[in-house]
Amino acid sequence: MGNICRSPTAEAVFRAKAKEAGMLEQLTIHSAGTHAYHQGEGPDPRARMFALRRGFDLSSIRARQIKAADFIEFDFVLAMDKSNLTLLQAACPQQFQHKLGLLMDYARHFSEREVPDPYYGGSEGFETVLDYIEDASDGLIQKLRQNMLSAG
């Protein structure tokens, strides 16, 4: 939503997973919010702290709002929850709707479909966010690897 908790966490985690998989140079990875509440700000200090404990550095990420060009430039535009997905669907031109989805569509070990917003909760929420995002990132890496193999 505001691009200071879940989305920058997902960007940093996915970037690290892509690097580990040897795919980082082939990908462009960015996070964005559906709202401009925190544009230009760094991630929430709690998100940075919990991510860093797992080896993920969010310090260089700055909040930004999604823009029309993102629907053209990126192959996947993934939301953290259904509410934000609905906002993306309303903003996205029809010819790019196929790029939209939920990050948790790629989760392999969790059945939840949404990454919960930890902003108003305690430390457990940030740990859950990391658990879900790490799982979904692994699944997305697997999907991208399959796509690259089938493309030749």
Secondary structure, 3 states (H helix, E strand, C coil): CCCCCHHHHHHHHHHHHHHHCCCHHHCCCCCCECCCCCCCCCCCHHHHHHHHHCCCCCCCCCCCECCHHHHHHCCCEEECCHHHHHHHHHHCCHHHHHHEEEHHHHCCCCCCCCCCCCCCCCHHHHHHHHHHHHHHHHHHHHHHHHHHHHHC
